[in-house]
Amino acid sequence: QVQLVESGGGLVQPGGSLRLSCAASGNIFSIYAMGWYRQAPGNQRELVARAISDRRPTYGDSVQGRFTISRDSAKNTVYLQMNSLKPEDTAVYYCNADGVVLTTWDHTSEYWGQGTQVTVSS
């Protein structure tokens, strides 16, 4: 079983900072990409940030310059450092792992975490 568990969400004031963490566990051999997506009520799910192995990370336009994604491949963990938070950043943030290769057999799968709520409000 592969599981993604997010943590670090909560309530922050505009202009504040927050760091999200996501740890993937299970019989994992490798993960091609890990990223963060978010969805607010009435909105479509959108890319926040995505980190592909051996490549520069990609960011959504709305968070460019404010958020930073990082990975610890040895721990199968991804982080999202969020700075200069705005009320429009309020959403449920979902961790994603794509191209996951298991140790048990040679195939790839995609997994999602259950999400963590981030609320930016004064």
N, CA, C and O atoms as a GROMACS GRO file, in nm:
protein
  488
    1GLN      N    1   0.084  -0.118   0.000
    1GLN     CA    2   0.000   0.000   0.000
    1GLN      C    3   0.088   0.124   0.000
    1GLN      O    4   0.188   0.131   0.072
    2VAL      N    5   0.050   0.221  -0.081
    2VAL     CA    6   0.118   0.349  -0.086
    2VAL      C    7   0.023   0.454  -0.031
    2VAL      O    8  -0.094   0.460  -0.067
    3GLN      N    9   0.076   0.536   0.056
    3GLN     CA   10  -0.004   0.639   0.119
    3GLN      C   11   0.073   0.770   0.121
    3GLN      O   12   0.193   0.772   0.147
    4LEU      N   13   0.003   0.878   0.092
    4LEU     CA   14   0.058   1.012   0.103
    4LEU      C   15  -0.012   1.084   0.217
    4LEU      O   16  -0.135   1.089   0.222
    5VAL      N   17   0.065   1.138   0.308
    5VAL     CA   18   0.010   1.205   0.423
    5VAL      C   19   0.062   1.348   0.427
    5VAL      O   20   0.182   1.372   0.438
    6GLU      N   21  -0.030   1.444   0.417
    6GLU     CA   22   0.005   1.584   0.423
    6GLU      C   23  -0.003   1.636   0.566
    6GLU      O   24  -0.078   1.584   0.648
    7SER      N   25   0.074   1.738   0.593
    7SER     CA   26   0.067   1.805   0.721
    7SER      C   27   0.113   1.950   0.704
    7SER      O   28   0.175   1.985   0.604
    8GLY      N   29   0.081   2.031   0.802
    8GLY     CA   30   0.128   2.168   0.802
    8GLY      C   31   0.024   2.273   0.767
    8GLY      O   32   0.052   2.392   0.776
    9GLY      N   33  -0.094   2.230   0.728
    9GLY     CA   34  -0.198   2.326   0.696
    9GLY      C   35  -0.250   2.394   0.821
    9GLY      O   36  -0.224   2.351   0.933
   10GLY      N   37  -0.323   2.502   0.799
   10GLY     CA   38  -0.378   2.574   0.911
   10GLY      C   39  -0.422   2.713   0.872
   10GLY      O   40  -0.436   2.744   0.754
   11LEU      N   41  -0.444   2.795   0.972
   11LEU     CA   42  -0.488   2.932   0.954
   11LEU      C   43  -0.371   3.028   0.972
   11LEU      O   44  -0.300   3.023   1.072
   12VAL      N   45  -0.353   3.115   0.874
   12VAL     CA   46  -0.247   3.216   0.880
   12VAL      C   47  -0.302   3.349   0.835
   12VAL      O   48  -0.404   3.356   0.766
   13GLN      N   49  -0.234   3.455   0.874
   13GLN     CA   50  -0.273   3.589   0.832
   13GLN      C   51  -0.213   3.624   0.697
   13GLN      O   52  -0.109   3.570   0.659
   14PRO      N   53  -0.278   3.713   0.623
   14PRO     CA   54  -0.219   3.758   0.497
   14PRO      C   55  -0.077   3.810   0.518
   14PRO      O   56  -0.049   3.880   0.614
   15GLY      N   57   0.010   3.773   0.425
   15GLY     CA   58   0.150   3.808   0.437
   15GLY      C   59   0.232   3.711   0.517
   15GLY      O   60   0.355   3.721   0.520
   16GLY      N   61   0.168   3.617   0.580
   16GLY     CA   62   0.238   3.519   0.661
   16GLY      C   63   0.294   3.406   0.578
   16GLY      O   64   0.285   3.404   0.456
   17SER      N   65   0.352   3.310   0.649
   17SER     CA   66   0.417   3.196   0.585
   17SER      C   67   0.367   3.066   0.646
   17SER      O   68   0.320   3.062   0.760
   18LEU      N   69   0.380   2.962   0.568
   18LEU     CA   70   0.340   2.830   0.611
   18LEU      C   71   0.419   2.728   0.531
   18LEU      O   72   0.451   2.751   0.415
   19ARG      N   73   0.450   2.617   0.593
   19ARG     CA   74   0.520   2.510   0.523
   19ARG      C   75   0.441   2.382   0.531
   19ARG      O   76   0.406   2.334   0.639
   20LEU      N   77   0.412   2.327   0.415
   20LEU     CA   78   0.342   2.200   0.406
   20LEU      C   79   0.442   2.087   0.383
   20LEU      O   80   0.545   2.105   0.319
   21SER      N   81   0.409   1.973   0.438
   21SER     CA   82   0.492   1.855   0.419
   21SER      C   83   0.405   1.740   0.371
   21SER      O   84   0.286   1.732   0.403
   22CYS      N   85   0.464   1.654   0.293
   22CYS     CA   86   0.396   1.535   0.245
   22CYS      C   87   0.494   1.420   0.241
   22CYS      O   88   0.598   1.428   0.175
   23ALA      N   89   0.462   1.314   0.310
   23ALA     CA   90   0.546   1.196   0.314
   23ALA      C   91   0.476   1.079   0.247
   23ALA      O   92   0.363   1.045   0.282
   24ALA      N   93   0.542   1.019   0.152
   24ALA     CA   94   0.492   0.900   0.085
   24ALA      C   95   0.550   0.777   0.151
   24ALA      O   96   0.671   0.770   0.176
   25SER      N   97   0.466   0.681   0.179
   25SER     CA   98   0.511   0.559   0.244
   25SER      C   99   0.458   0.438   0.170
   25SER      O  100   0.357   0.446   0.099
   26GLY      N  101   0.526   0.327   0.186
   26GLY     CA  102   0.488   0.204   0.120
   26GLY      C  103   0.608   0.141   0.052
   26GLY      O  104   0.722   0.181   0.074
   27ASN      N  105   0.580   0.043  -0.031
   27ASN     CA  106   0.687  -0.028  -0.101
   27ASN      C  107   0.727   0.048  -0.227
   27ASN      O  108   0.698   0.006  -0.339
   28ILE      N  109   0.793   0.160  -0.207
   28ILE     CA  110   0.826   0.252  -0.314
   28ILE      C  111   0.971   0.235  -0.355
   28ILE      O  112   1.062   0.239  -0.272
   29PHE      N  113   0.992   0.216  -0.483
   29PHE     CA  114   1.127   0.212  -0.538
   29PHE      C  115   1.173   0.350  -0.583
   29PHE      O  116   1.285   0.391  -0.554
   30SER      N  117   1.087   0.420  -0.652
   30SER     CA  118   1.121   0.553  -0.698
   30SER      C  119   0.993   0.629  -0.731
   30SER      O  120   0.887   0.571  -0.754
   31ILE      N  121   1.006   0.761  -0.732
   31ILE     CA  122   0.896   0.849  -0.768
   31ILE      C  123   0.947   0.949  -0.870
   31ILE      O  124   1.046   1.019  -0.846
   32TYR      N  125   0.881   0.956  -0.982
   32TYR     CA  126   0.922   1.045  -1.090
   32TYR      C  127   0.899   1.192  -1.053
   32TYR      O  128   0.988   1.275  -1.068
   33ALA      N  129   0.780   1.221  -1.006
   33ALA     CA  130   0.745   1.359  -0.974
   33ALA      C  131   0.658   1.364  -0.849
   33ALA      O  132   0.575   1.277  -0.827
   34MET      N  133   0.679   1.466  -0.771
   34MET     CA  134   0.592   1.495  -0.659
   34MET      C  135   0.553   1.642  -0.667
   34MET      O  136   0.633   1.727  -0.705
   35GLY      N  137   0.430   1.668  -0.630
   35GLY     CA  138   0.385   1.805  -0.643
   35GLY      C  139   0.269   1.836  -0.552
   35GLY      O  140   0.219   1.752  -0.477
   36TRP      N  141   0.228   1.961  -0.560
   36TRP     CA  142   0.116   2.011  -0.484
   36TRP      C  143   0.014   2.073  -0.577
   36TRP      O  144   0.048   2.146  -0.670
   37TYR      N  145  -0.111   2.042  -0.552
   37TYR     CA  146  -0.224   2.100  -0.622
   37TYR      C  147  -0.321   2.154  -0.518
   37TYR      O  148  -0.319   2.113  -0.402
   38ARG      N  149  -0.405   2.245  -0.560
   38ARG     CA  150  -0.502   2.301  -0.466
   38ARG      C  151  -0.636   2.320  -0.534
   38ARG      O  152  -0.646   2.333  -0.656
   39GLN      N  153  -0.738   2.322  -0.451
   39GLN     CA  154  -0.873   2.342  -0.499
   39GLN      C  155  -0.953   2.418  -0.395
   39GLN      O  156  -0.964   2.377  -0.280
   40ALA      N  157  -1.009   2.529  -0.438
   40ALA     CA  158  -1.098   2.608  -0.354
   40ALA      C  159  -1.241   2.583  -0.398
   40ALA      O  160  -1.265   2.543  -0.512
   41PRO      N  161  -1.338   2.604  -0.309
   41PRO     CA  162  -1.478   2.583  -0.345
   41PRO      C  163  -1.517   2.663  -0.470
   41PRO      O  164  -1.493   2.783  -0.477
   42GLY      N  165  -1.576   2.595  -0.566
   42GLY     CA  166  -1.618   2.659  -0.689
   42GLY      C  167  -1.510   2.672  -0.793
   42GLY      O  168  -1.536   2.716  -0.905
   43ASN      N  169  -1.388   2.634  -0.760
   43ASN     CA  170  -1.276   2.644  -0.852
   43ASN      C  171  -1.232   2.506  -0.900
   43ASN      O  172  -1.261   2.404  -0.837
   44GLN      N  173  -1.161   2.506  -1.011
   44GLN     CA  174  -1.099   2.385  -1.060
   44GLN      C  175  -0.970   2.358  -0.984
   44GLN      O  176  -0.906   2.449  -0.931
   45ARG      N  177  -0.933   2.233  -0.980
   45ARG     CA  178  -0.804   2.199  -0.922
   45ARG      C  179  -0.694   2.259  -1.007
   45ARG      O  180  -0.698   2.252  -1.130
   46GLU      N  181  -0.596   2.317  -0.943
   46GLU     CA  182  -0.489   2.382  -1.016
   46GLU      C  183  -0.353   2.341  -0.962
   46GLU      O  184  -0.337   2.307  -0.845
   47LEU      N  185  -0.257   2.345  -1.050
   47LEU     CA  186  -0.120   2.317  -1.013
   47LEU      C  187  -0.065   2.429  -0.926
   47LEU      O  188  -0.079   2.547  -0.957
   48VAL      N  189  -0.002   2.390  -0.817
   48VAL     CA  190   0.070   2.484  -0.734
   48VAL      C  191   0.220   2.475  -0.764
   48VAL      O  192   0.284   2.574  -0.797
   49ALA      N  193   0.273   2.355  -0.752
   49ALA     CA  194   0.414   2.333  -0.778
   49ALA      C  195   0.437   2.185  -0.803
   49ALA      O  196   0.365   2.100  -0.749
   50ARG      N  197   0.536   2.155  -0.884
   50ARG     CA  198   0.567   2.017  -0.917
   50ARG      C  199   0.717   2.002  -0.937
   50ARG      O  200   0.780   2.082  -1.004
   51ALA      N  201   0.771   1.899  -0.877
   51ALA     CA  202   0.914   1.873  -0.885
   51ALA      C  203   0.937   1.739  -0.951
   51ALA      O  204   0.895   1.635  -0.899
   52ILE      N  205   1.003   1.741  -1.064
   52ILE     CA  206   1.037   1.621  -1.139
   52ILE      C  207   1.183   1.587  -1.114
   52ILE      O  208   1.268   1.676  -1.104
   53SER      N  209   1.211   1.459  -1.105
   53SER     CA  210   1.347   1.415  -1.079
   53SER      C  211   1.445   1.476  -1.178
   53SER      O  212   1.424   1.472  -1.299
   54ASP      N  213   1.552   1.531  -1.126
   54ASP     CA  214   1.662   1.585  -1.205
   54ASP      C  215   1.621   1.700  -1.295
   54ASP      O  216   1.688   1.727  -1.396
   55ARG      N  217   1.514   1.768  -1.261
   55ARG     CA  218   1.471   1.884  -1.339
   55ARG      C  219   1.433   1.998  -1.245
   55ARG      O  220   1.408   1.979  -1.126
   56ARG      N  221   1.430   2.117  -1.303
   56ARG     CA  222   1.386   2.232  -1.227
   56ARG      C  223   1.238   2.222  -1.198
   56ARG      O  224   1.162   2.173  -1.282
   57PRO      N  225   1.194   2.266  -1.082
   57PRO     CA  226   1.052   2.258  -1.050
   57PRO      C  227   0.969   2.355  -1.132
   57PRO      O  228   1.019   2.455  -1.184
   58THR      N  229   0.842   2.324  -1.142
   58THR     CA  230   0.745   2.405  -1.212
   58THR      C  231   0.646   2.463  -1.113
   58THR      O  232   0.605   2.396  -1.018
   59TYR      N  233   0.607   2.587  -1.137
   59TYR     CA  234   0.513   2.654  -1.048
   59TYR      C  235   0.395   2.709  -1.126
   59TYR      O  236   0.407   2.751  -1.241
   60GLY      N  237   0.281   2.708  -1.060
   60GLY     CA  238   0.167   2.776  -1.118
   60GLY      C  239   0.189   2.926  -1.118
   60GLY      O  240   0.258   2.981  -1.032
   61ASP      N  241   0.128   2.993  -1.216
   61ASP     CA  242   0.148   3.137  -1.229
   61ASP      C  243   0.106   3.213  -1.103
   61ASP      O  244   0.168   3.313  -1.067
   62SER      N  245   0.003   3.167  -1.038
   62SER     CA  246  -0.050   3.238  -0.924
   62SER      C  247   0.040   3.235  -0.802
   62SER      O  248   0.024   3.317  -0.711
   63VAL      N  249   0.135   3.143  -0.798
   63VAL     CA  250   0.223   3.131  -0.682
   63VAL      C  251   0.369   3.157  -0.718
   63VAL      O  252   0.455   3.152  -0.630
   64GLN      N  253   0.396   3.185  -0.842
   64GLN     CA  254   0.533   3.208  -0.887
   64GLN      C  255   0.599   3.318  -0.806
   64GLN      O  256   0.545   3.428  -0.791
   65GLY      N  257   0.716   3.287  -0.754
   65GLY     CA  258   0.791   3.384  -0.677
   65GLY      C  259   0.758   3.388  -0.530
   65GLY      O  260   0.830   3.451  -0.453
   66ARG      N  261   0.653   3.321  -0.490
   66ARG     CA  262   0.613   3.321  -0.350
   66ARG      C  263   0.628   3.185  -0.283
   66ARG      O  264   0.657   3.176  -0.164
   67PHE      N  265   0.608   3.080  -0.360
   67PHE     CA  266   0.614   2.945  -0.307
   67PHE      C  267   0.739   2.875  -0.358
   67PHE      O  268   0.789   2.903  -0.467
   68THR      N  269   0.788   2.784  -0.277
   68THR     CA  270   0.904   2.705  -0.315
   68THR      C  271   0.880   2.559  -0.280
   68THR      O  272   0.844   2.526  -0.167
   69ILE      N  273   0.899   2.472  -0.378
   69ILE     CA  274   0.885   2.330  -0.356
   69ILE      C  275   1.023   2.267  -0.342
   69ILE      O  276   1.118   2.308  -0.408
   70SER      N  277   1.033   2.168  -0.257
   70SER     CA  278   1.158   2.096  -0.241
   70SER      C  279   1.127   1.950  -0.213
   70SER      O  280   1.020   1.915  -0.163
   71ARG      N  281   1.223   1.865  -0.247
   71ARG     CA  282   1.206   1.722  -0.227
   71ARG      C  283   1.322   1.663  -0.151
   71ARG      O  284   1.436   1.706  -0.164
   72ASP      N  285   1.290   1.564  -0.072
   72ASP     CA  286   1.389   1.480  -0.009
   72ASP      C  287   1.361   1.339  -0.059
   72ASP      O  288   1.280   1.267  -0.002
   73SER      N  289   1.428   1.301  -0.166
   73SER     CA  290   1.399   1.174  -0.231
   73SER      C  291   1.428   1.055  -0.141
   73SER      O  292   1.360   0.953  -0.149
   74ALA      N  293   1.529   1.067  -0.057
   74ALA     CA  294   1.563   0.958   0.034
   74ALA      C  295   1.449   0.927   0.130
   74ALA      O  296   1.433   0.812   0.173
   75LYS      N  297   1.372   1.028   0.162
   75LYS     CA  298   1.259   1.010   0.253
   75LYS      C  299   1.125   1.007   0.182
   75LYS      O  300   1.020   0.997   0.246
   76ASN      N  301   1.127   1.016   0.049
   76ASN     CA  302   1.004   1.023  -0.030
   76ASN      C  303   0.911   1.132   0.023
   76ASN      O  304   0.791   1.110   0.043
   77THR      N  305   0.969   1.245   0.046
   77THR     CA  306   0.898   1.356   0.107
   77THR      C  307   0.910   1.481   0.020
   77THR      O  308   1.014   1.506  -0.040
   78VAL      N  309   0.803   1.557   0.015
   78VAL     CA  310   0.803   1.682  -0.057
   78VAL      C  311   0.750   1.791   0.034
   78VAL      O  312   0.663   1.766   0.118
   79TYR      N  313   0.803   1.911   0.018
   79TYR     CA  314   0.765   2.023   0.100
   79TYR      C  315   0.718   2.138   0.012
   79TYR      O  316   0.754   2.148  -0.105
   80LEU      N  317   0.638   2.222   0.070
   80LEU     CA  318   0.596   2.344   0.002
   80LEU      C  319   0.608   2.459   0.100
   80LEU      O  320   0.532   2.469   0.197
   81GLN      N  321   0.704   2.545   0.075
   81GLN     CA  322   0.722   2.665   0.156
   81GLN      C  323   0.640   2.776   0.093
   81GLN      O  324   0.663   2.814  -0.022
   82MET      N  325   0.545   2.829   0.168
   82MET     CA  326   0.455   2.931   0.119
   82MET      C  327   0.481   3.061   0.193
   82MET      O  328   0.467   3.068   0.315
   83ASN      N  329   0.519   3.162   0.119
   83ASN     CA  330   0.546   3.294   0.175
   83ASN      C  331   0.452   3.396   0.113
   83ASN      O  332   0.392   3.373   0.009
   84SER      N  333   0.442   3.509   0.178
   84SER     CA  334   0.359   3.619   0.130
   84SER      C  335   0.219   3.571   0.095
   84SER      O  336   0.166   3.601  -0.012
   85LEU      N  337   0.161   3.497   0.185
   85LEU     CA  338   0.032   3.436   0.159
   85LEU      C  339  -0.078   3.540   0.143
   85LEU      O  340  -0.080   3.644   0.209
   86LYS      N  341  -0.170   3.510   0.053
   86LYS     CA  342  -0.282   3.595   0.021
   86LYS      C  343  -0.413   3.522   0.051
   86LYS      O  344  -0.415   3.399   0.051
   87PRO      N  345  -0.520   3.594   0.075
   87PRO     CA  346  -0.649   3.527   0.096
   87PRO      C  347  -0.687   3.434  -0.019
   87PRO      O  348  -0.751   3.331   0.004
   88GLU      N  349  -0.650   3.469  -0.140
   88GLU     CA  350  -0.683   3.384  -0.254
   88GLU      C  351  -0.604   3.254  -0.258
   88GLU      O  352  -0.630   3.168  -0.342
   89ASP      N  353  -0.507   3.239  -0.169
   89ASP     CA  354  -0.437   3.112  -0.155
   89ASP      C  355  -0.517   3.012  -0.073
   89ASP      O  356  -0.480   2.895  -0.065
   90THR      N  357  -0.626   3.056  -0.014
   90THR     CA  358  -0.709   2.967   0.066
   90THR      C  359  -0.764   2.854  -0.020
   90THR      O  360  -0.830   2.878  -0.122
   91ALA      N  361  -0.738   2.732   0.021
   91ALA     CA  362  -0.781   2.616  -0.055
   91ALA      C  363  -0.742   2.490   0.021
   91ALA      O  364  -0.672   2.496   0.122
   92VAL      N  365  -0.789   2.379  -0.028
   92VAL     CA  366  -0.738   2.251   0.017
   92VAL      C  367  -0.620   2.215  -0.071
   92VAL      O  368  -0.630   2.214  -0.194
   93TYR      N  369  -0.509   2.186  -0.009
   93TYR     CA  370  -0.387   2.154  -0.082
   93TYR      C  371  -0.365   2.004  -0.080
   93TYR      O  372  -0.366   1.940   0.025
   94TYR      N  373  -0.345   1.948  -0.199
   94TYR     CA  374  -0.330   1.805  -0.215
   94TYR      C  375  -0.189   1.771  -0.261
   94TYR      O  376  -0.135   1.833  -0.352
   95CYS      N  377  -0.133   1.673  -0.197
   95CYS     CA  378  -0.004   1.620  -0.238
   95CYS      C  379  -0.024   1.515  -0.346
   95CYS      O  380  -0.119   1.436  -0.341
   96ASN      N  381   0.065   1.514  -0.443
   96ASN     CA  382   0.057   1.421  -0.554
   96ASN      C  383   0.192   1.355  -0.578
   96ASN      O  384   0.297   1.420  -0.570
   97ALA      N  385   0.189   1.227  -0.605
   97ALA     CA  386   0.307   1.154  -0.647
   97ALA      C  387   0.276   1.082  -0.776
   97ALA      O  388   0.181   1.004  -0.784
   98ASP      N  389   0.355   1.108  -0.879
   98ASP     CA  390   0.330   1.056  -1.012
   98ASP      C  391   0.448   0.971  -1.057
   98ASP      O  392   0.563   0.996  -1.019
   99GLY      N  393   0.419   0.871  -1.137
   99GLY     CA  394   0.525   0.783  -1.183
   99GLY      C  395   0.589   0.707  -1.069
   99GLY      O  396   0.712   0.695  -1.063
  100VAL      N  397   0.508   0.656  -0.980
  100VAL     CA  398   0.558   0.583  -0.864
  100VAL      C  399   0.587   0.439  -0.905
  100VAL      O  400   0.499   0.367  -0.952
  101VAL      N  401   0.711   0.398  -0.887
  101VAL     CA  402   0.753   0.261  -0.916
  101VAL      C  403   0.765   0.186  -0.784
  101VAL      O  404   0.834   0.230  -0.693
  102LEU      N  405   0.697   0.075  -0.776
  102LEU     CA  406   0.698  -0.005  -0.655
  102LEU      C  407   0.812  -0.104  -0.654
  102LEU      O  408   0.865  -0.141  -0.759
  103THR      N  409   0.850  -0.148  -0.536
  103THR     CA  410   0.953  -0.250  -0.524
  103THR      C  411   0.901  -0.389  -0.556
  103THR      O  412   0.978  -0.480  -0.587
  104THR      N  413   0.771  -0.406  -0.549
  104THR     CA  414   0.711  -0.537  -0.566
  104THR      C  415   0.704  -0.582  -0.711
  104THR      O  416   0.725  -0.700  -0.740
  105TRP      N  417   0.675  -0.492  -0.801
  105TRP     CA  418   0.677  -0.524  -0.944
  105TRP      C  419   0.693  -0.397  -1.026
  105TRP      O  420   0.681  -0.286  -0.974
  106ASP      N  421   0.721  -0.414  -1.152
  106ASP     CA  422   0.760  -0.305  -1.238
  106ASP      C  423   0.639  -0.241  -1.306
  106ASP      O  424   0.604  -0.276  -1.419
  107HIS      N  425   0.576  -0.150  -1.237
  107HIS     CA  426   0.472  -0.069  -1.296
  107HIS      C  427   0.472   0.068  -1.230
  107HIS      O  428   0.539   0.088  -1.128
  108THR      N  429   0.398   0.160  -1.285
  108THR     CA  430   0.390   0.294  -1.230
  108THR      C  431   0.246   0.330  -1.198
  108THR      O  432   0.152   0.283  -1.264
  109SER      N  433   0.231   0.413  -1.097
  109SER     CA  434   0.099   0.455  -1.055
  109SER      C  435   0.105   0.599  -1.006
  109SER      O  436   0.213   0.654  -0.980
  110GLU      N  437  -0.011   0.658  -0.993
  110GLU     CA  438  -0.024   0.793  -0.938
  110GLU      C  439  -0.104   0.786  -0.810
  110GLU      O  440  -0.200   0.710  -0.799
  111TYR      N  441  -0.064   0.867  -0.712
  111TYR     CA  442  -0.130   0.868  -0.582
  111TYR      C  443  -0.156   1.010  -0.538
  111TYR      O  444  -0.085   1.104  -0.575
  112TRP      N  445  -0.260   1.024  -0.458
  112TRP     CA  446  -0.299   1.153  -0.403
  112TRP      C  447  -0.316   1.143  -0.253
  112TRP      O  448  -0.360   1.041  -0.200
  113GLY      N  449  -0.280   1.250  -0.184
  113GLY     CA  450  -0.309   1.260  -0.043
  113GLY      C  451  -0.452   1.304  -0.020
  113GLY      O  452  -0.523   1.337  -0.114
  114GLN      N  453  -0.493   1.304   0.104
  114GLN     CA  454  -0.630   1.340   0.137
  114GLN      C  455  -0.652   1.491   0.141
  114GLN      O  456  -0.766   1.536   0.141
  115GLY      N  457  -0.547   1.567   0.144
  115GLY     CA  458  -0.557   1.711   0.143
  115GLY      C  459  -0.542   1.773   0.280
  115GLY      O  460  -0.575   1.712   0.381
  116THR      N  461  -0.492   1.894   0.281
  116THR     CA  462  -0.480   1.970   0.404
  116THR      C  463  -0.530   2.112   0.378
  116THR      O  464  -0.497   2.173   0.277
  117GLN      N  465  -0.609   2.162   0.470
  117GLN     CA  466  -0.672   2.293   0.452
  117GLN      C  467  -0.575   2.405   0.487
  117GLN      O  468  -0.512   2.404   0.593
  118VAL      N  469  -0.565   2.500   0.397
  118VAL     CA  470  -0.490   2.623   0.421
  118VAL      C  471  -0.587   2.739   0.412
  118VAL      O  472  -0.653   2.758   0.309
  119THR      N  473  -0.595   2.816   0.517
  119THR     CA  474  -0.684   2.931   0.521
  119THR      C  475  -0.603   3.056   0.552
  119THR      O  476  -0.533   3.062   0.652
  120VAL      N  477  -0.613   3.154   0.464
  120VAL     CA  478  -0.542   3.280   0.482
  120VAL      C  479  -0.647   3.388   0.506
  120VAL      O  480  -0.724   3.423   0.417
  121SER      N  481  -0.650   3.438   0.626
  121SER     CA  482  -0.753   3.533   0.664
  121SER      C  483  -0.706   3.619   0.780
  121SER      O  484  -0.630   3.573   0.865
  122SER      N  485  -0.752   3.742   0.781
  122SER     CA  486  -0.724   3.831   0.892
  122SER      C  487  -0.841   3.840   0.988
  122SER      O  488  -0.834   3.912   1.088
   0.00000   0.00000   0.00000
